[in-house]
Amino acid sequence: DRVKISRDGQTIIAVLGIGKVIVWRRNENLRYDKIYEKEEFISEFDLSPGGDSYLIVSQDNAVMKVFILRENRYQLIFEEPNQTKVNFDSTG
């Protein structure tokens, strides 16, 4: 299992085994709500420094997917094939 936390502590992303991605976002009561969960076999993932976006790379076909936070839900905004190593830079 692998976990990343945004710099501001507002977002947590976890990859459980090789088959599940879960994202939590801190609410106004300082608790975390699960806002995304999907069965997805991934090899790489990263969370932006501000927690407003994350990316994953599919293990089976090396497709990178980028998700962005909109109205407290993550939405897919970009896909790129043939990626194996990816990450956000320090500015996101």
C-alpha positions as CSV (number, residue, x, y, z in Angstrom):
1,D,0.0,0.0,0.0
2,R,1.2,3.5,-0.9
3,V,0.0,6.9,0.4
4,K,0.7,10.5,-0.4
5,I,-0.6,13.6,1.4
6,S,-0.7,17.1,-0.1
7,R,1.5,19.8,1.4
8,D,-1.4,21.6,3.0
9,G,-2.8,18.3,4.5
10,Q,-6.1,18.8,2.8
11,T,-5.9,15.7,0.5
12,I,-4.8,12.1,0.9
13,I,-4.4,9.6,-1.9
14,A,-3.8,5.9,-1.3
15,V,-3.1,3.0,-3.6
16,L,-4.1,-0.2,-2.0
17,G,-2.3,-3.2,-3.4
18,I,-2.3,-2.8,-7.1
19,G,-6.0,-2.6,-7.6
20,K,-7.6,0.3,-5.9
21,V,-7.2,4.1,-5.7
22,I,-8.9,6.1,-2.9
23,V,-8.8,9.9,-2.4
24,W,-10.0,11.7,0.7
25,R,-10.4,15.5,1.2
26,R,-10.6,17.3,4.5
27,N,-13.9,18.9,5.3
28,E,-14.8,21.9,7.5
29,N,-15.1,19.6,10.6
30,L,-11.4,18.7,10.1
31,R,-12.3,15.1,9.1
32,Y,-11.7,13.4,5.8
33,D,-14.4,12.5,3.4
34,K,-13.8,9.8,0.7
35,I,-14.4,11.6,-2.6
36,Y,-13.0,9.1,-5.1
37,E,-12.6,5.4,-5.1
38,K,-12.0,3.2,-8.2
39,E,-10.7,-0.2,-9.0
40,E,-7.6,0.7,-11.1
41,F,-4.5,-1.3,-11.6
42,I,-1.7,1.3,-11.5
43,S,2.0,1.3,-11.6
44,E,2.7,5.0,-10.7
45,F,0.7,7.9,-9.1
46,D,1.3,11.3,-7.7
47,L,-0.6,14.1,-6.0
48,S,-0.1,17.8,-6.7
49,P,1.4,19.9,-3.9
50,G,-1.9,21.6,-3.4
51,G,-4.0,18.4,-3.6
52,D,-6.2,19.9,-6.3
53,S,-5.1,17.2,-8.9
54,Y,-3.5,13.8,-9.1
55,L,-2.3,11.5,-11.8
56,I,-2.1,7.7,-12.2
57,V,-0.4,5.4,-14.8
58,S,-2.3,2.2,-15.7
59,Q,-0.2,-0.9,-15.1
60,D,-1.5,-2.8,-18.0
61,N,-1.3,-0.3,-20.9
62,A,0.9,2.6,-19.5
63,V,-1.9,5.2,-20.0
64,M,-1.4,8.3,-17.8
65,K,-4.6,9.9,-16.5
66,V,-4.8,13.3,-14.9
67,F,-7.7,14.2,-12.6
68,I,-8.6,17.6,-11.2
69,L,-10.8,18.6,-8.2
70,R,-14.0,20.3,-9.3
71,E,-16.9,20.9,-6.8
72,N,-15.4,18.4,-4.3
73,R,-15.2,15.6,-7.0
74,Y,-12.2,14.6,-9.1
75,Q,-12.8,14.5,-12.8
76,L,-10.6,13.1,-15.6
77,I,-9.2,15.9,-17.7
78,F,-6.4,14.4,-19.7
79,E,-5.1,11.0,-20.9
80,E,-1.7,10.2,-22.5
81,P,-0.5,6.8,-23.7
82,N,3.0,5.3,-23.4
83,Q,3.9,6.8,-20.0
84,T,5.9,4.9,-17.4
85,K,7.3,7.5,-14.9
86,V,5.4,10.6,-14.1
87,N,5.2,13.2,-11.3
88,F,4.2,16.8,-10.5
89,D,7.0,19.3,-10.2
90,S,7.2,21.5,-7.1
91,T,4.7,24.0,-8.5
92,G,2.1,21.4,-9.4
